[in-house]
Amino acid sequence: MSARMGLWLIAGLLAWTPSAPGQEARSSVEAPASVVEPDGFLLRSLIRVALLDLRAAEPPRPRDYAVAAALLDRARDMAPNDADLTRRYIEACWGAGDTQGVLSASRRLAALDPQDTVNQLRLITSAISREQTAEGRIALYERFLAVPEQDLDASVRSRLALDLALLQRERGDEAAFVGALKRAVVLDSTNKDAAMLALNLYRDRVNDPSGRLELTSNLLMADPMDPNVLRALRDEMALGGAYKASRRFHDAAWVVLDAARVKQSAEDSALGLVLQWINDGAEGVVTKITDDIRGERERIRRMQAVTSAGNPTLLGEAAGRPEDRRLLPAIEQVRCLAAFSVGAMEKVTTSIADYGATVQALLKTLEDPATRPPNLDEATMNDQVALMRADLCLYRLLTNIDTGLIDEDVAALGALPESDARRIAVEAWRLYRSGDAGAAFFRAGDDPESLWCALLVGQAAEDAGQMQAALTAYRHAMQAAPLTAPGAYAATRVRRLVGEGMPLTDRTRALEAYAQGVPAWIDQMASRPRSFMVLEAVPAKSNGGALDYIPVRLSVRNISPIPLGLGTDRSICSRFLFGPNLETVPGGANAGVEPEVSELTRRLRLMPGEEIAIDVWPDAGLTGWIGEVSAAAVVRTRWRIIQGFQPAANSGQEIGPGCLELNLPAISRNPLEEARMGGKALLDKLPSTKHSQVPAVVSGFRSAIITMQAATPAEVSANRTMMVDAMLPLYPTWPARERAIAAAVIPNAVMAPELEPLDALIRADEDPLVRAIAIVTRVSKADDPALAAAEGSGDARLAALARLQRERIADNSRCYATVGVRIREVVQPSRRGN
């Protein structure tokens, strides 16, 4: 939707109460003058222009960020001690690729907010990076690491120690690398990168399960909601036979993944079924899987019963025979071996038959170039085919069912190298089932470490009554793949041999004890975030003027017993979305409102009981602009604050894993008298405007221009022209500050063509701040004299801004000057926004 069309639509929703042509909505005879503090209003208006211009780009490029930085730098001239404004400027410089701007502003921020550890780390690492030699950088790292805790937070020093470790590794100094890495881990338990590096280093160099578990525990404390860490613990538990603990960490991981809207794959589902099998018994798993596929087939039958019989084009997903609906191989494998483990041979026979039919259907699809996935190359296809054939053979051979049907598959596997693990396992098992145990053992000896060869040795030993040898082989098979169907089957054989209730390995009891020591609240962090943090948001006031600054005080407190990382991908998410519900005229609408995103990135971590709080200006952008345009009536805004926001299943946004949301009560803004006036009344007021009244008057002027109504478009244009003509002689009489307010607030000619004479007057203004605002909001042609004047002004910042705007115009880029204030949509009055 074009900006102009958006304004015509918004006028119908946000306009004054309709009046007859020539009749004014309200007289100004008794209207009190509105007074708004001009310096603060100008500052906020300048920030809004920077935001609206940046968001007009789709998507913003570095030079769009540079334009925003230029305007925000002008704003910093007005409020040099505003830390939040300095942060906005740093973000803009970062987006623009302006490293020097980032560093300069970061140094200023360090003075304004000495507790900002994120900024401290940025400054220190930048200073160290400027050192030319490795020795010099090492000396600087050591110097900062020696700073006392009260002068430099341990979270900062921990990250510096990690950087030092990486530098020492590059230099080949192994001892120094390990020493610095240890310091990084010890200094801050939330330093996830250090904990991860330490774990990977240990895993690569030492085969010690106990040490590996300890370092994985460090990683868990660094980020208790990382599903990958939880799954790593799940695997570690299963490897040692601690399947109860393994299930706990598996469930905890899926609490996080479910909250993140991650869908389970067939392999994920199969793994969960394996854990259910080993912990709760095979019968329940077999029944569940069988009931699931039976229910699916029955659903197809019911759909077919109510659909036009014999017409496959009408059947859609119900086309085909119900019995052709089968389980995916990973699920079928669990059903097969779970049933086999308890001797339910009738169910095993059914499962093997279904498995064979499934594989044949998949092979047909893969081997036909017309039906295989288009991105599947020949080599990958052949590998998948060989794997499916081998798996089917092995399941038939292990269960000793349908072994007479494997000849074709075995022949196909003969094309594989003799050393191929799949071929070795199939051939060894086939020899064993044929009665040649010696040859089977000999062939299995070509790959003695593999899961299936270990199963073969275990089966043969058990058949021969050699129970200790069988136990050793089954344990080896279990630990080769503890969370697969054959690994689970091996675990059931181990349990049968050692006795019910006995540990499966010599590490099982120690692992279960470790798991019991992990706090239970960690399991539910993703679904019960109030167990570890408190989120509060309090508006500065619940009622105010139309142009008042009403920030929201947002605070987060860590109420867990351990330090928690703070960041966009850490335990306490630092990213918040303020979704608006804007009510303008009675029964009014959300018209193109946009949410605001706020970052709480002031700390690297929060200690137990520690709180961080910031003031958020939620209506800094388009929502605030629309609210001010609508100031002829009471404007109410309700904010929904969403932490760690992510796309919802249907539409909109929802909280992320381990995050919270708040719904604030309505913030009401009283009408602006100058916006309530009719056109004539406002015209009468303009000549007598005092400097202190300029913010309110130009805001009322903006509302009148945008929401103008009349019988015909021609009358609207005539009324707008009359208002512009009244403003033209008044504007030059105002001081520079008030002219800057007018330039930032009054719309441009893109939004209302009648404003072009006023645009020209503002473009010709020689005040540096007004010129900067005019370039961004009103210069849309490369040959505009305002660009040449700025470039030759001797003001380096102004000249740079002019060059940026010239480049954007040459590229036909979307920006404030070319598209106006972007109104994305207009929602009907009966609906509500985010």
DOFIGU-376402 format. One line per 5 residues: number of its first residue (from 1); their letters; for each residue z, y, x of C-alpha. Coordinates in steps of 0.1 Angstrom, whole numbers, padded with zeros to 4 digits. Each point is the difference from the previous one (the first is absolute). Layout:
! DOFIGU-376402
NUM = A = Z:Y:X | ...
//
This chain:
! DOFIGU-376402
1 = MSARM = 0000:0000:0000 | -0009:0035:0013 | 0028:0025:0006 | -0016:0023:-0025 | -0003:-0026:-0027
6 = GLWLI = 0036:-0010:0007 | 0011:0035:-0006 | -0018:0003:-0033 | 0017:-0032:-0011 | 0034:0010:0013
11 = AGLLA = -0003:0033:-0019 | 0001:-0018:-0033 | 0032:-0018:0009 | 0019:0026:0020 | -0011:0033:-0016
16 = WTPSA = 0018:0026:-0019 | 0007:-0005:-0037 | -0035:0007:-0016 | -0004:0035:-0015 | -0028:0016:-0019
21 = PGQEA = -0027:0017:0020 | 0012:0034:0010 | 0036:-0007:-0009 | 0025:-0004:0029 | 0024:-0029:0000
26 = RSSVE = 0030:0022:0009 | 0006:0037:0005 | 0015:0011:0034 | 0018:0030:-0014 | 0034:-0016:0003
31 = APASV = -0008:-0026:0026 | 0024:0001:0030 | -0015:0000:0034 | 0001:-0033:0019 | 0013:0003:0036
36 = VEPDG = -0006:-0028:0025 | 0012:0001:0036 | -0034:0007:0017 | 0006:-0014:0035 | 0009:-0034:-0012
41 = FLLRS = -0027:0000:-0026 | -0026:0009:0026 | 0012:-0027:0023 | -0002:-0027:-0027 | -0034:0013:-0012
46 = LIRVA = -0014:-0002:0035 | 0012:-0036:0004 | -0015:-0009:-0033 | -0034:0014:0010 | 0001:-0021:0031
51 = LLDLR = 0008:-0031:-0020 | -0026:0007:-0027 | -0027:0006:0026 | 0009:-0032:0019 | 0000:-0021:-0032
56 = AAEPP = -0034:0014:-0011 | -0016:-0019:0029 | -0010:-0036:-0007 | 0014:-0013:0023 | 0014:0027:0023
61 = RPRDY = -0015:0002:0035 | 0018:0013:0031 | -0014:0035:-0005 | 0014:0000:-0036 | 0034:-0007:0015
66 = AVAAA = -0007:0027:0026 | -0006:0025:-0028 | 0033:-0011:-0016 | 0017:0004:0033 | -0014:0035:0004
71 = LLDRA = 0014:0011:-0034 | 0033:-0017:0006 | 0003:0017:0034 | -0003:0033:-0018 | 0027:-0012:-0023
76 = RDMAP = 0022:-0008:0030 | -0003:0037:0011 | 0018:0008:-0033 | 0026:-0028:0003 | 0004:-0010:0036
81 = NDADL = 0034:-0017:-0007 | -0013:-0023:-0028 | 0002:-0035:0014 | -0019:-0016:-0029 | -0028:0025:0004
86 = TRRYI = -0002:-0008:0037 | -0003:-0037:-0010 | -0029:0008:-0023 | -0016:0018:0029 | 0005:-0029:0023
91 = EACWG = -0016:-0024:-0025 | -0030:0023:-0004 | -0004:0003:0038 | 0003:-0038:0003 | -0028:-0004:-0025
96 = AGDTQ = -0021:0025:0018 | 0005:-0017:0034 | 0017:0031:0014 | 0024:-0016:0025 | 0012:0033:0014
101 = GVLSA = 0007:0013:-0035 | 0021:-0031:-0007 | 0020:0004:0032 | 0006:0037:-0003 | 0012:-0004:-0036
106 = SRRLA = 0021:-0031:0009 | 0018:0021:0026 | 0008:0026:-0026 | 0011:-0028:-0025 | 0024:-0014:0027
111 = ALDPQ = 0018:0034:0000 | 0000:0002:-0038 | 0011:-0036:-0007 | 0016:-0015:0031 | 0009:-0032:-0019
116 = DTVNQ = -0036:-0010:-0007 | -0003:-0030:0022 | -0037:-0006:-0009 | -0008:0034:0014 | 0022:-0005:0031
121 = LRLIT = -0019:-0032:0008 | -0034:0017:-0004 | 0010:0028:0023 | 0015:-0022:0027 | -0029:-0025:0001
126 = SAISR = -0024:0030:0002 | 0019:0015:0029 | 0000:-0034:0018 | -0037:-0006:-0006 | -0009:0032:0019
131 = EQTAE = 0015:-0014:0032 | -0029:-0011:0021 | 0015:-0030:0019 | 0016:-0032:-0012 | 0030:0006:0023
136 = GRIAL = 0004:0035:-0015 | -0001:-0014:-0035 | 0025:-0027:0008 | 0024:0026:0015 | -0002:0021:-0032
141 = YERFL = 0006:-0031:-0022 | 0031:-0008:0021 | 0011:0036:-0002 | -0001:0000:-0038 | 0015:-0035:-0003
146 = AVPEQ = 0030:0013:0019 | 0007:0028:-0026 | 0033:-0006:-0018 | -0001:-0013:-0036 | 0014:0032:-0014
151 = DLDAS = -0029:0020:0015 | -0029:-0025:-0007 | 0002:-0026:-0027 | -0002:-0036:0010 | -0030:-0005:-0024
156 = VRSRL = -0020:0024:0022 | 0012:-0015:0032 | -0009:-0035:-0012 | -0036:0010:-0006 | -0001:0017:0034
161 = ALDLA = 0013:-0032:0015 | -0028:-0020:-0017 | -0026:0024:0013 | 0015:-0003:0035 | -0002:-0038:-0003
166 = LLQRE = -0037:0001:-0009 | -0006:0023:0029 | 0018:-0024:0024 | -0020:-0029:-0013 | -0032:0019:0007
171 = RGDEA = 0012:0005:0035 | 0007:-0037:0004 | 0038:0004:0005 | 0012:-0029:-0021 | 0037:0004:0007
176 = AFVGA = -0001:0037:-0009 | -0021:-0008:-0031 | 0025:-0025:-0013 | 0030:0022:0008 | -0014:0030:-0018
181 = LKRAV = -0009:-0022:-0030 | 0036:-0012:-0002 | 0012:0035:0000 | -0023:0009:-0028 | 0013:-0029:-0022
186 = VLDST = 0036:0007:0008 | -0002:0037:-0006 | -0013:-0002:-0036 | -0001:-0031:-0022 | -0026:0018:-0023
191 = NKDAA = -0025:0002:0028 | -0024:-0025:-0015 | -0027:0003:0026 | 0025:-0008:0028 | 0014:-0030:-0019
196 = MLALN = -0035:-0013:-0007 | -0010:0003:0037 | 0032:-0017:0011 | -0006:-0029:-0023 | -0036:-0004:0010
201 = LYRDR = 0009:0001:0036 | 0027:-0026:-0003 | -0022:-0023:-0022 | -0028:0001:0026 | 0022:-0008:0029
206 = VNDPS = 0029:-0021:-0011 | 0001:-0030:-0023 | 0035:0005:-0012 | 0004:-0001:-0039 | 0035:0015:0002
211 = GRLEL = -0011:0030:0020 | -0031:0004:-0022 | 0022:0000:-0031 | 0023:0026:0014 | -0029:0023:0008
216 = TSNLL = -0015:-0006:-0035 | 0034:0010:-0014 | -0003:0033:0019 | -0033:0006:-0016 | 0015:-0007:-0034
221 = MADPM = 0027:0026:0006 | -0027:0024:0011 | -0018:-0004:-0033 | 0017:-0023:-0025 | -0029:0004:-0025
226 = DPNVL = -0029:-0010:0022 | -0015:-0030:-0017 | -0015:-0012:0033 | 0034:-0001:0016 | 0015:-0018:-0030
231 = RALRD = -0028:-0025:0001 | 0005:-0005:0038 | 0036:-0009:-0008 | -0011:-0023:-0027 | -0023:-0018:0025
236 = EMALG = 0028:-0001:0026 | 0024:-0016:-0025 | -0025:-0026:-0011 | -0008:-0009:0036 | 0036:-0010:0005
241 = GAYKA = 0002:-0018:-0034 | 0021:0027:-0017 | -0021:0000:-0031 | 0026:0016:-0022 | 0002:0030:0023
246 = SRRFH = -0038:-0001:0003 | -0003:0003:-0038 | 0024:0029:-0001 | -0021:0020:0025 | -0032:-0010:-0018
251 = DAAWV = 0013:0013:-0033 | 0012:0032:0016 | -0034:0006:0015 | -0017:-0004:-0034 | 0025:0024:-0016
256 = VLDAA = -0016:0026:0024 | -0035:-0012:-0004 | 0002:-0002:-0038 | 0013:0036:-0001 | -0030:0010:0021
261 = RVKQS = -0023:-0017:-0025 | -0012:-0026:0025 | -0015:-0031:-0017 | 0009:-0034:0011 | -0028:-0021:0015
266 = AEDSA = -0003:-0037:-0007 | 0015:-0006:0034 | 0030:0022:-0008 | 0005:-0018:-0033 | -0002:-0034:0018
271 = LGLVL = 0026:0011:0026 | 0024:0010:-0028 | -0005:-0033:-0017 | 0007:-0018:0033 | 0033:0018:0003
276 = QWIND = 0008:-0009:-0036 | -0009:-0036:0007 | 0023:-0004:0030 | 0029:0019:-0015 | -0001:-0011:-0036
281 = GAEGV = -0019:-0033:0001 | -0036:-0011:-0004 | 0001:-0010:-0037 | 0004:0036:-0012 | -0028:0013:0022
286 = VTKIT = -0024:-0028:-0012 | 0009:0007:-0036 | -0005:0037:0004 | -0034:-0003:0017 | -0012:-0026:-0025
291 = DDIRG = 0012:0020:-0030 | -0018:0031:0014 | -0034:-0017:0003 | 0005:-0018:-0033 | 0008:0033:-0017
296 = ERERI = -0031:0017:0015 | -0022:-0028:-0013 | 0016:0002:-0034 | -0007:0038:0000 | -0036:-0006:0007
301 = RRMQA = -0002:-0025:-0029 | 0016:0025:-0024 | -0024:0027:0011 | -0030:-0024:-0005 | 0013:-0009:-0034
306 = VTSAG = -0002:0036:-0012 | -0033:0008:0017 | -0035:-0008:-0011 | -0004:-0036:0008 | -0028:-0009:0023
311 = NPTLL = -0008:0035:0011 | 0011:0004:0036 | -0010:0037:0000 | 0028:0007:-0025 | 0025:-0022:0017
316 = GEAAG = 0004:0022:0031 | 0030:-0012:0021 | 0004:-0029:-0025 | -0034:-0015:0009 | 0000:-0035:0014
321 = RPEDR = 0021:-0031:-0005 | 0038:0006:0000 | 0005:-0029:0023 | -0021:0018:0026 | 0028:0026:0003
326 = RLLPA = 0019:-0012:0031 | 0026:0011:0024 | -0009:0018:0032 | 0002:-0024:0030 | 0032:0015:0014
331 = IEQVR = 0019:-0006:-0033 | -0015:-0034:-0005 | 0011:-0011:0034 | 0036:0009:-0009 | -0002:-0019:-0033
336 = CLAAF = -0015:-0030:0018 | 0026:-0004:0027 | 0030:0011:-0021 | -0009:-0028:-0024 | -0006:-0024:0029
341 = SVGAM = 0034:0008:0015 | 0018:-0014:-0030 | -0024:-0029:-0006 | -0016:0014:-0032 | -0032:-0018:0008
346 = EKVTT = -0017:0005:-0034 | 0003:0037:0005 | -0012:-0003:0036 | -0031:-0018:-0013 | -0007:0027:-0025
351 = SIADY = 0005:0027:0027 | -0022:-0017:0025 | -0028:-0004:-0026 | 0003:0037:-0009 | 0001:0010:0036
356 = GATVQ = -0032:-0020:0008 | -0018:0016:-0029 | 0011:0035:0011 | -0012:-0005:0035 | -0034:-0014:-0012
361 = ALLKT = -0005:0031:-0021 | 0010:0023:0028 | -0023:-0018:0025 | -0029:0004:-0025 | 0006:0037:-0002
366 = LEDPA = 0004:0005:0038 | -0030:-0021:0010 | -0024:0017:-0023 | -0012:0033:0015 | -0006:0014:-0035
371 = TRPPN = 0036:-0005:-0011 | 0021:0005:0031 | 0016:0034:0007 | -0026:0024:0014 | 0021:0010:0030
376 = LDEAT = 0007:-0036:0011 | -0019:-0009:0031 | -0012:-0035:0008 | 0025:-0008:0027 | 0029:0011:-0022
381 = MNDQV = -0013:-0020:-0029 | -0004:-0031:0021 | 0036:0004:0012 | 0014:0004:-0035 | -0020:-0031:-0012
386 = ALMRA = 0013:-0021:0028 | 0036:0011:-0007 | -0003:-0009:-0037 | -0015:-0034:0007 | 0026:-0008:0026
391 = DLCLY = 0029:0011:-0022 | -0012:-0021:-0029 | -0004:-0030:0023 | 0035:0004:0014 | 0017:0003:-0034
396 = RLLTN = -0019:-0031:-0012 | 0010:-0019:0031 | 0037:0011:0000 | 0004:-0010:-0037 | -0023:-0030:0005
401 = IDTGL = -0019:0009:-0032 | -0038:0001:-0003 | -0004:-0008:0037 | -0032:-0017:-0009 | -0015:0034:-0009
406 = IDEDV = 0004:0016:0035 | -0031:-0015:0017 | -0023:0029:-0007 | 0026:0026:0012 | 0008:-0020:0031
411 = AALGA = -0036:-0002:0009 | -0004:0037:-0004 | 0030:0006:0023 | -0017:-0021:0026 | -0021:0031:0008
416 = LPESD = 0031:0017:0013 | 0010:-0004:0037 | 0021:-0030:0008 | 0028:0023:0010 | 0001:0018:-0033
421 = ARRIA = 0035:-0003:-0015 | -0013:-0007:-0035 | -0023:-0028:0012 | 0028:-0016:0021 | 0025:0000:-0029
426 = VEAWR = -0025:-0015:-0025 | -0012:-0027:0023 | 0036:-0009:0010 | 0012:-0003:-0035 | -0031:-0020:-0011
431 = LYRSG = 0006:-0025:0028 | 0036:-0003:-0010 | -0008:-0006:-0037 | -0026:-0026:0011 | 0028:-0019:0017
436 = DAGAA = -0008:0009:0037 | 0033:0017:0009 | -0007:-0003:0037 | -0033:0018:-0002 | 0015:0025:-0023
441 = FFRAG = 0028:0009:0025 | -0025:0002:0028 | -0022:0024:-0020 | 0030:0021:-0011 | 0010:0003:0036
446 = DDPES = -0030:0023:0005 | 0020:0027:-0020 | 0037:-0011:0000 | 0014:0034:-0009 | -0020:0004:-0033
451 = LWCAL = 0017:-0002:-0034 | -0021:-0029:-0013 | 0002:-0021:0031 | 0038:0004:0000 | 0000:-0011:-0037
456 = LVGQA = -0020:-0030:0010 | 0025:-0010:0027 | 0029:0006:-0024 | -0016:-0021:-0028 | -0008:-0028:0024
461 = AEDAG = 0035:-0001:0015 | 0015:0000:-0034 | -0022:-0028:-0011 | 0011:-0019:0031 | 0036:0006:-0007
466 = QMQAA = 0004:0023:0031 | 0020:0026:-0018 | 0011:0021:0031 | -0036:0003:0011 | -0011:0008:-0035
471 = LTAYR = 0027:0028:-0002 | -0012:0015:0033 | -0036:0000:-0012 | 0007:0014:-0034 | 0021:0028:0014
476 = HAMQA = -0029:0008:0023 | -0023:0001:-0029 | 0024:0021:-0021 | 0003:0026:0028 | -0037:0001:0006
481 = APLTA = -0006:0015:-0035 | 0033:0002:-0019 | -0012:0020:-0030 | -0032:-0020:-0007 | -0003:-0030:-0024
486 = PGAYA = -0002:-0026:0028 | 0028:0017:0020 | 0022:-0001:-0032 | -0008:-0036:-0005 | 0011:-0007:0036
491 = ATRVR = 0032:0019:-0008 | 0007:-0022:-0029 | -0004:-0031:0022 | 0024:0015:0025 | 0025:0006:-0028
496 = RLVGE = -0004:-0035:-0012 | 0006:-0013:0036 | 0030:0022:0009 | 0017:-0002:-0034 | 0003:0025:-0029
501 = GMPLT = 0021:0030:0010 | -0004:-0005:0037 | -0018:0027:0021 | -0037:-0005:0006 | 0002:0012:0037
506 = DRTRA = 0027:0009:0025 | -0005:0037:-0008 | 0001:-0002:-0038 | 0037:0007:-0005 | 0000:0029:0025
511 = LEAYA = -0030:0015:-0018 | 0016:-0003:-0034 | 0032:0016:0014 | -0021:0029:0014 | -0017:0005:-0034
516 = QGVPA = 0034:0001:-0017 | 0009:0029:0024 | -0029:0021:-0011 | 0014:0024:-0027 | -0011:-0010:-0035
521 = WIDQM = -0010:0036:-0009 | -0029:-0002:0024 | -0017:-0025:-0023 | -0001:0024:-0028 | -0007:0033:0018
526 = ASRPR = -0035:0002:-0014 | 0011:-0005:-0036 | 0034:0017:0001 | -0004:0030:0022 | 0031:0016:-0014
531 = SFMVL = 0019:-0026:0020 | -0007:0018:0032 | -0009:0036:-0008 | 0007:0029:-0023 | -0028:0023:-0011
536 = EAVPA = 0008:0033:-0017 | -0021:0030:-0010 | 0014:0032:-0014 | -0021:0031:-0010 | 0013:0033:0012
541 = KSNGG = 0002:0010:-0037 | -0011:-0014:-0033 | -0013:0033:-0014 | -0017:0029:0017 | -0028:0025:-0001
546 = ALDYI = -0037:-0008:-0001 | -0004:0010:0037 | 0033:-0012:0013 | 0003:-0023:0030 | 0019:-0031:-0012
551 = PVRLS = 0003:-0026:0027 | 0014:-0035:-0005 | 0028:-0012:0023 | -0010:-0035:0010 | 0025:-0022:0018
556 = VRNIS = 0002:-0036:0012 | 0032:-0017:0013 | 0003:-0033:0018 | 0028:-0020:-0017 | -0007:-0033:0018
561 = PIPLG = 0023:-0012:0029 | -0028:0002:0026 | -0023:0028:0013 | -0033:0001:-0019 | -0033:0013:0013
566 = LGTDR = -0014:0030:-0018 | -0038:0004:-0003 | -0030:-0008:-0021 | 0001:-0037:0010 | 0037:-0004:0007
571 = SICSR = 0029:-0012:-0020 | 0006:0033:-0016 | -0033:0014:-0009 | -0003:0037:0008 | -0030:0008:-0023
576 = FLFGP = 0004:0013:-0035 | -0024:0009:-0027 | 0009:0027:-0026 | -0020:-0008:-0031 | 0000:0028:-0025
581 = NLETV = 0001:0000:-0038 | -0009:0036:-0008 | 0005:0014:-0035 | -0015:0033:-0006 | -0007:0013:-0035
586 = PGGAN = 0019:-0018:-0028 | -0016:-0035:-0003 | -0018:0009:0032 | -0016:-0021:0027 | -0002:-0010:0036
591 = AGVEP = -0032:0017:0011 | -0011:-0013:0034 | 0035:-0001:0014 | 0004:-0016:0033 | 0030:-0017:0017
596 = EVSEL = 0016:0013:0032 | 0009:-0022:0029 | 0031:0007:0021 | 0010:-0016:0033 | 0036:-0005:0010
601 = TRRLR = -0009:-0006:0036 | 0029:0019:0016 | 0017:-0030:0015 | -0010:-0033:0017 | 0029:-0018:-0017
606 = LMPGE = 0030:0005:-0022 | 0034:-0014:0011 | 0024:-0016:-0026 | 0012:0027:-0023 | -0025:0026:0014
611 = EIAID = -0019:0023:-0023 | -0031:0021:0004 | -0010:0027:-0025 | -0029:0024:-0002 | -0012:0027:-0024
616 = VWPDA = -0034:-0010:-0016 | -0023:0026:-0017 | -0016:-0025:-0024 | -0023:0025:-0018 | -0015:0014:0032
621 = GLTGW = -0036:-0010:-0009 | -0021:-0002:-0031 | 0028:-0009:-0024 | 0018:0032:0009 | -0032:0020:-0003
626 = IGEVS = -0007:-0013:-0035 | 0036:0006:-0010 | -0003:0036:0011 | -0033:0005:-0018 | 0017:-0014:-0031
631 = AAAVV = 0029:0024:0002 | -0007:0017:-0033 | 0022:-0027:-0015 | 0030:-0020:0011 | -0010:-0025:0027
636 = RTRWR = 0020:-0032:0004 | -0005:-0023:0029 | 0014:-0035:0003 | -0002:-0016:0034 | -0002:-0038:0006
641 = IIQGF = 0010:-0006:0036 | -0015:-0032:0014 | 0012:-0013:0034 | -0025:-0020:0020 | -0026:0003:-0027
646 = QPAAN = -0028:-0025:-0004 | -0028:-0004:-0027 | 0014:-0016:-0031 | -0016:-0031:-0016 | -0017:0020:-0028
651 = SGQEI = -0002:0036:0011 | 0021:0027:0016 | 0027:-0006:0026 | 0031:-0021:0003 | 0028:-0005:0025
656 = GPGCL = -0006:-0021:0031 | 0022:-0029:0012 | 0036:0010:0005 | -0006:0034:-0015 | 0015:0021:-0028
661 = ELNLP = -0012:0025:-0025 | 0016:0029:-0019 | -0010:0018:-0032 | 0013:0036:0001 | 0008:0019:-0032
666 = AISRN = -0024:0027:-0009 | 0000:0032:0020 | -0008:0029:-0025 | -0017:0032:0011 | 0002:0030:-0023
671 = PLEEA = -0032:0018:-0010 | -0013:0027:0023 | -0002:0032:-0020 | -0032:0011:0017 | -0017:-0033:-0009
676 = RMGGK = 0011:0004:-0037 | -0017:0033:-0003 | -0034:0003:-0015 | -0028:0013:0021 | 0003:0036:-0012
681 = ALLDK = 0038:0001:0005 | -0004:-0012:0035 | -0027:0025:0007 | 0023:0028:-0012 | 0027:-0013:0024
686 = LPSTK = -0022:-0003:0031 | -0001:0038:0010 | 0038:0002:-0001 | 0007:-0032:0020 | 0027:0004:0026
691 = HSQVP = -0002:-0018:0033 | 0029:-0023:-0010 | -0019:-0009:-0032 | -0032:-0011:0018 | 0008:-0037:0001
696 = AVVSG = 0005:-0001:-0038 | -0029:0023:-0008 | -0026:-0019:0021 | 0013:-0033:-0014 | -0004:0014:-0035
701 = FRSAI = -0034:0012:0010 | -0009:-0035:0012 | 0012:-0016:-0033 | -0020:0026:-0020 | -0032:-0007:0019
706 = ITMQA = 0003:-0038:-0002 | 0013:-0004:-0035 | -0021:0028:-0015 | -0011:-0007:-0036 | -0024:0018:-0023
711 = ATPAE = -0025:-0008:-0027 | -0029:-0005:0024 | -0005:-0006:0038 | -0015:0034:0002 | 0032:0016:-0013
716 = VSANR = 0020:-0020:0025 | -0022:0013:0028 | 0002:0036:-0013 | 0038:-0002:-0002 | 0003:-0014:0035
721 = TMMVD = -0023:0027:0013 | 0022:0026:-0016 | 0030:-0014:0017 | -0017:-0002:0034 | -0012:0036:-0004
726 = AMLPL = 0036:0010:-0005 | 0013:-0018:0030 | -0027:0013:0024 | 0014:0035:0005 | 0036:-0013:0000
731 = YPTWP = -0003:-0026:0027 | -0007:0024:0030 | 0031:0020:-0009 | 0024:-0028:0007 | 0016:-0007:0033
736 = ARERA = -0014:-0029:0022 | 0027:-0024:-0012 | -0008:0005:-0037 | -0038:-0002:0008 | 0006:-0033:0017
741 = IAAAV = 0019:-0012:-0031 | -0030:0010:-0022 | -0025:-0017:0024 | 0020:-0033:-0001 | 0007:0000:-0037
746 = IPNAV = -0030:0014:-0018 | -0028:-0026:-0005 | -0034:0004:0016 | -0035:0005:-0015 | -0007:-0037:0001
751 = MAPEL = 0026:-0004:-0028 | -0009:0032:-0018 | -0033:0017:0010 | 0013:0033:-0013 | 0024:0001:0030
756 = EPLDA = -0028:0006:0025 | 0006:0038:0004 | 0037:-0007:0007 | -0010:-0028:0024 | -0021:0025:0019
761 = LIRAD = 0028:0025:0002 | 0024:-0026:0013 | -0026:-0013:0026 | -0003:0035:0013 | 0037:0005:0005
766 = EDPLV = 0008:0006:0037 | 0036:-0013:-0001 | 0002:-0032:0022 | 0020:-0020:-0025 | -0022:0010:-0030
771 = RAIAI = -0031:-0007:0021 | 0013:-0035:0008 | 0006:-0007:-0037 | -0033:0015:-0010 | -0019:-0022:0025
776 = VTRVS = 0015:-0031:-0014 | -0002:0009:-0037 | -0030:0022:-0004 | -0025:-0004:0028 | -0026:-0026:-0011
781 = KADDP = -0031:0012:0018 | -0007:-0003:0037 | -0015:0036:0002 | 0030:0016:-0017 | 0009:0031:0021
786 = ALAAA = 0036:-0009:-0003 | -0006:-0028:0025 | -0017:0022:0026 | 0027:0026:-0004 | 0028:-0026:0005
791 = EGSGD = -0018:-0014:0031 | -0003:0034:0015 | 0035:0012:-0010 | 0017:-0008:0033 | 0025:-0022:-0019
796 = ARLAA = -0004:-0034:0016 | 0015:-0019:-0029 | -0021:0018:-0025 | -0032:-0005:0020 | 0008:-0038:0003
801 = LARLQ = 0005:-0002:-0038 | -0033:0017:-0006 | -0018:-0024:0022 | 0016:-0030:-0018 | -0010:0014:-0034
806 = RERIA = -0036:0007:0013 | -0002:-0037:0011 | 0012:-0012:-0034 | -0025:0021:-0018 | -0028:-0012:0022
811 = DNSRC = 0009:-0036:-0009 | 0003:0007:-0037 | 0036:-0011:0002 | 0022:0002:-0030 | 0028:0026:0004
816 = YATVG = 0018:0026:-0021 | -0026:0026:0005 | -0029:-0022:-0012 | 0017:-0020:-0028 | 0030:0021:-0010
821 = VRIRE = 0032:-0017:-0010 | -0010:-0036:-0007 | 0011:-0013:-0034 | -0007:-0037:0000 | 0004:-0007:-0037
826 = VVQPS = 0014:0013:-0033 | 0022:-0023:-0020 | 0001:0003:-0038 | 0032:0015:-0014 | 0013:-0033:-0014
831 = RRGN = 0001:-0016:0034 | 0024:0002:0029 | -0006:0000:0037 | 0014:-0019:0028
//
